[in-house]
Amino acid sequence: MSAYPKSYNPFDDDAEDERALPTPWKDASDLPDGLGAPADRQQYLRQEVMRRAEATAASTSRSLSLMYDSERIGVATSEELVRQRGVLERTEKMVDKMDQDLKTSQRHINSIKSVFGGLVNYFKSKPAETPPVQNGTPTPQPSSRLKEAISTSKEQEAQNQASHPNLRKLNDSDSVPGGASSSVSTEAYPKNAHLRAYHQKIDDNLDELSLGLGRLKDIALGMQTEIEEQDDVLDRLTAKVDKLDVNIKSTERKVRQL
């Protein structure tokens, strides 16, 4: 048996205390009769509709603010992935340089061990030298998908900071309609000016939420592609390090035999 009566509204909006029981859903039939009855039932219902519209507008504004925060976190995480790619690329270049130096050391060891080894090294082709690293740290190049997602989100954030009120600290006063504008024809909204403004604000917030969630999806897919590419770099780097470790041990044994 349910803990709540059938008259309770299960979709009551944004209760401050999650442990509190939901408030009963009220309509005209729930109003008391007699001395305590409201003078105008329609007025009560209009006030209830206005209150619900105001609460919905405030809820969508808070959701929009959370979406902006999530987008900023996604961009920051993506930029950290780009920095990590740069570290991996520099590490791989260092391992390649160590492997080249180790091969040169092995040639010198062979020259020291015997005249025949020196002759072999003389006629043996030298290993290809890698070009020297230029001054400064090269900028890592992320995957094109992630790069485009970061660029789009940053451009949108700059536009929102200049024009959108939801990037400010939101409170109840932000949801009060005053100058809400929408490209949708006003014929689709109620005739009441305040209720129409609430509906316009809700529609604008939902449209912005839809666009923002699309940008979040692009960021997530770009991060997935970047992580997969970095996994390939890690696998390649692991193989090179294992090979370098074997060569170092071999070189150490040759040095001891001198």
Disulfide bonds with the S-S distance in Angstrom:
none
